[in-house]
Amino acid sequence: MLAKAQTLDSDMFFLDLEDAVAPSAKVAARTAVVQALVQGTWGDRIACVRINAYGTPWYADDLKAVIEGAGESLDTIMLPKCSSPDQVRWLDATLDELETALGLKSQSIGIELQIEDARGLTYVDAIAAASPRTQALHFGPGDFQASMAMPSVSLGQLNPDYPGDILHHVYGRLLVCARAHDLQVLDGPYLAIKDLDGLSAAAKRVAAMGFDGKWVLHPDQIAVVNQVFSPSQEQYDRAELILDAYDFYLSDAGGARGAAMLEGEMIDEASRAMALVVTSRGRAAAMVRTSAFTPPE
């Protein structure tokens, strides 16, 4: 499984010491994770390890073993079930100590935080601000639904008894917090692996809100999620066109205007800001534009 994972077209991978590992196998799993990081060929993807939750019997030794064994091969540590800024401060301080002791570059290892219960959502702003290492917030929908006593055993599927998405407030709260603290925000997994249409629908809902990505559990899910979080060719071409046109109209040659018309639609600085969101995702996906802006004569 680890060998196959190294060939997949994902932007990030995380090796899990938490839910994917039975309690009796926790200690041995550390060695396997370290070996996979050091010996594997993972390309330029973000390399992450999810340790066990703060307060469990394993979390501190997880961190120590992974950083000592593979600190130079690691980009980020994911802390699951994060419910307090104190947990983040512990992780930040311990990473400081380990980097110094091992001669690693200071602040070289980032932090990713998984919000999975009501307390975590309540304190998410303080959690997000607790360490300059923090790079992303991740939503853990299964544990969150359990913490809220929501009567459901599925993830990512709409409840027909509720007029909308029961998690819409949570997604909005996480998104606003992430943007306020200049962090990425990612949705958790879709458990029905063979239901690619359901996965696409769930991914589209959070992508439309502005989320940066979504977890996948199986190789077959990767292409679906990559497609959803990339703009269509038409969207990408339009965004690039807006940027070129706006730059022209701001220039002296274009009349030094802060607002102008483009194909019957007004564009201004807000249009430019929105277009940058689309073009950044399109360029990250190596999209190539199929049209060009031609200044009016």
C-alpha positions in Angstrom: 0.0 0.0 0.0 2.8 2.4 0.9 4.6 1.7 -2.4 1.5 2.3 -4.4 0.8 5.6 -2.5 4.1 6.9 -3.8 2.9 6.8 -7.4 -0.5 8.6 -6.9 -1.3 12.1 -8.2 -2.1 13.8 -4.9 -0.9 17.1 -3.6 -0.2 15.8 -0.1 0.0 12.5 1.8 -0.2 11.7 5.4 1.0 8.6 7.1 -1.3 7.8 10.0 -0.5 6.7 13.5 -4.0 7.4 14.8 -7.2 5.9 13.6 -5.6 3.6 11.0 -3.5 1.8 13.7 -4.9 -0.5 16.4 -3.7 0.2 19.9 -1.6 -2.9 20.0 0.3 -1.9 16.9 0.9 1.8 17.7 4.5 1.4 18.8 5.6 -0.8 15.8 3.8 1.6 13.4 6.2 4.4 14.3 9.1 2.4 12.8 7.1 1.7 9.6 6.2 5.4 9.2 9.8 6.5 9.7 11.1 3.9 7.1 8.4 5.0 4.6 9.4 8.6 4.9 13.2 8.0 4.7 13.2 5.3 2.1 10.2 6.3 0.0 10.1 8.4 -3.1 7.3 10.9 -2.5 8.2 13.6 -5.0 7.3 17.2 -4.2 4.1 16.4 -2.3 3.6 17.6 1.2 4.8 14.9 3.6 2.8 14.7 6.8 2.4 12.3 9.7 -0.7 12.3 11.9 0.3 11.5 15.4 -2.2 10.3 18.1 -4.3 12.9 19.9 -3.0 15.0 22.7 -3.5 13.2 26.0 -3.5 9.7 24.7 -0.8 7.3 25.8 1.1 7.6 22.5 1.1 11.2 21.3 4.4 12.4 22.9 6.4 9.3 21.9 4.9 9.4 18.4 6.2 12.9 17.9 9.7 12.1 19.3 10.1 9.0 17.3 9.0 10.5 14.0 11.1 13.7 14.3 14.2 11.8 15.5 13.8 9.2 12.8 12.7 11.2 9.8 12.7 14.9 10.6 14.5 15.9 7.5 12.0 14.0 5.3 9.0 15.6 6.9 7.0 18.7 6.0 4.3 18.8 8.6 2.8 17.1 11.7 -1.0 16.7 11.9 -2.5 16.9 15.4 -6.0 15.3 15.4 -8.9 16.1 17.7 -7.4 19.5 18.5 -9.6 21.2 21.0 -7.4 23.8 22.7 -4.7 26.3 21.9 -2.6 24.8 24.7 -2.3 21.6 22.7 -0.9 23.5 19.7 1.5 25.4 22.0 2.7 22.1 23.3 3.3 20.8 19.8 5.1 24.0 18.7 7.4 24.1 21.8 8.2 20.4 21.5 9.1 20.8 17.8 11.3 23.7 18.8 13.2 21.4 21.2 13.5 18.6 18.8 14.7 20.8 15.9 17.4 22.3 18.2 18.5 18.9 19.6 18.7 17.3 16.2 20.3 20.2 14.3 17.3 20.6 12.1 16.5 24.0 10.6 14.4 26.1 13.0 10.7 26.2 12.1 11.2 23.7 9.3 8.4 21.4 10.3 4.9 22.8 10.0 1.7 22.0 11.8 -1.7 20.9 10.5 -4.7 20.9 12.9 -7.7 18.7 12.7 -10.9 20.1 14.3 -13.2 17.2 15.3 -15.5 18.3 18.1 -17.6 21.1 19.5 -14.9 22.4 21.8 -12.4 22.5 18.9 -14.8 24.5 16.8 -15.6 26.8 19.7 -11.9 27.7 20.2 -10.9 27.5 16.6 -9.7 31.1 16.3 -7.4 30.7 19.3 -6.2 27.3 18.0 -5.4 28.8 14.6 -3.4 31.6 16.2 -1.5 29.5 18.7 1.6 28.8 16.5 3.3 30.4 13.5 4.0 26.9 12.3 0.3 26.2 11.5 -0.4 25.8 7.8 -3.9 24.3 7.6 -7.1 23.4 9.3 -8.7 20.0 8.6 -12.2 19.0 9.3 -12.9 15.6 10.9 -16.6 15.1 10.1 -17.0 11.7 11.7 -15.8 12.5 15.2 -17.5 15.9 15.0 -20.9 14.4 14.2 -20.4 12.0 17.1 -19.5 14.9 19.4 -22.6 16.7 18.5 -24.8 13.6 18.9 -26.0 13.8 15.3 -27.9 10.6 14.4 -25.9 9.6 11.4 -23.4 6.9 10.4 -22.4 8.4 7.0 -20.1 11.2 6.0 -20.6 13.7 3.2 -24.1 12.6 2.3 -27.0 15.1 2.8 -29.6 14.1 5.4 -33.1 14.0 3.7 -34.7 15.0 7.0 -32.8 18.3 7.1 -33.3 21.2 4.6 -29.7 21.7 3.6 -26.3 20.5 4.8 -26.3 19.9 8.6 -22.6 20.8 8.6 -22.9 24.1 6.7 -22.3 26.2 9.7 -19.2 24.2 10.6 -17.7 24.5 7.1 -18.4 28.3 7.1 -16.8 28.7 10.6 -13.7 26.8 9.6 -13.4 28.7 6.3 -13.7 32.2 7.9 -11.2 31.2 10.6 -8.7 29.8 8.1 -8.8 32.9 5.8 -8.5 35.2 8.8 -5.3 33.5 9.8 -4.0 32.9 6.3 -4.3 29.2 6.5 -5.6 26.5 4.1 -8.7 24.6 5.0 -9.5 21.0 3.9 -12.5 18.8 4.2 -12.3 15.3 5.6 -13.0 12.0 3.8 -16.0 10.5 2.0 -16.4 6.9 3.2 -18.4 5.4 0.4 -15.4 4.7 -1.7 -17.3 3.3 -4.8 -19.8 6.1 -4.8 -17.8 8.6 -7.0 -20.9 10.6 -7.8 -21.6 11.1 -4.1 -18.0 12.1 -3.6 -18.1 14.6 -6.4 -21.3 16.2 -5.0 -19.8 16.4 -1.5 -16.6 17.9 -2.8 -18.4 20.4 -5.0 -20.3 21.7 -2.0 -17.2 22.6 0.0 -15.3 23.7 -3.1 -18.0 26.2 -3.9 -17.6 27.6 -0.4 -13.9 28.1 -1.0 -12.2 25.1 0.6 -8.8 24.3 -0.7 -9.2 20.5 -0.9 -10.6 17.3 0.5 -9.2 14.0 1.8 -9.2 10.8 -0.2 -9.2 7.3 1.1 -8.7 5.4 -2.1 -6.8 5.9 -5.4 -10.1 6.0 -7.4 -11.2 9.1 -5.5 -8.1 11.2 -6.4 -9.1 12.1 -10.0 -12.6 13.1 -8.8 -11.3 15.5 -6.1 -8.6 16.9 -8.3 -11.2 17.8 -11.0 -13.6 19.4 -8.5 -11.0 21.6 -7.0 -9.6 22.7 -10.3 -11.4 25.3 -12.4 -13.0 24.4 -15.7 -11.2 25.5 -18.8 -13.9 28.2 -19.4 -13.5 29.5 -15.8 -9.7 29.5 -16.1 -9.7 31.3 -19.5 -12.1 33.9 -18.2 -10.1 34.6 -15.1 -6.9 35.0 -17.1 -8.7 37.3 -19.5 -10.0 39.5 -16.6 -6.4 39.9 -15.3 -5.0 40.9 -18.6 -7.8 43.3 -19.4 -7.7 44.9 -16.0 -4.0 45.4 -16.2 -4.5 47.1 -19.6 -7.3 49.4 -18.4 -5.2 50.4 -15.4 -2.3 51.4 -17.6 -2.0 54.8 -19.4 -2.6 53.1 -22.7 -5.9 51.8 -21.4 -7.0 55.1 -20.0 -5.8 54.6 -16.4 -9.2 53.4 -15.3 -10.1 51.5 -12.1 -13.2 50.1 -13.7 -14.0 49.1 -17.2 -16.2 46.9 -19.4 -15.1 43.5 -20.6 -17.5 41.7 -22.9 -20.5 43.5 -21.4 -19.4 43.0 -17.8 -17.9 45.6 -15.5 -14.5 44.6 -14.1 -12.7 46.3 -11.2 -10.3 45.6 -8.4 -12.8 43.1 -6.8 -13.0 41.3 -10.2 -9.2 41.1 -10.2 -9.1 39.6 -6.7 -11.7 37.0 -7.6 -9.9 36.1 -10.8 -6.6 35.6 -8.9 -8.3 32.9 -6.8 -9.3 31.0 -10.0 -6.0 31.5 -11.9 -3.9 30.4 -8.9 -5.7 27.1 -8.8 -5.6 26.7 -12.5 -1.9 27.4 -12.7 -1.3 25.0 -9.8 -3.1 22.3 -11.9 -0.8 23.2 -14.8 -3.7 24.4 -16.9 -3.0 26.2 -20.2 -5.1 29.1 -21.3 -6.8 28.8 -24.7 -7.6 32.4 -25.4 -5.9 35.8 -25.1 -6.9 39.4 -24.4 -6.8 41.8 -27.4 -6.8 45.5 -26.4 -9.4 47.5 -28.3 -8.2 49.7 -31.0 
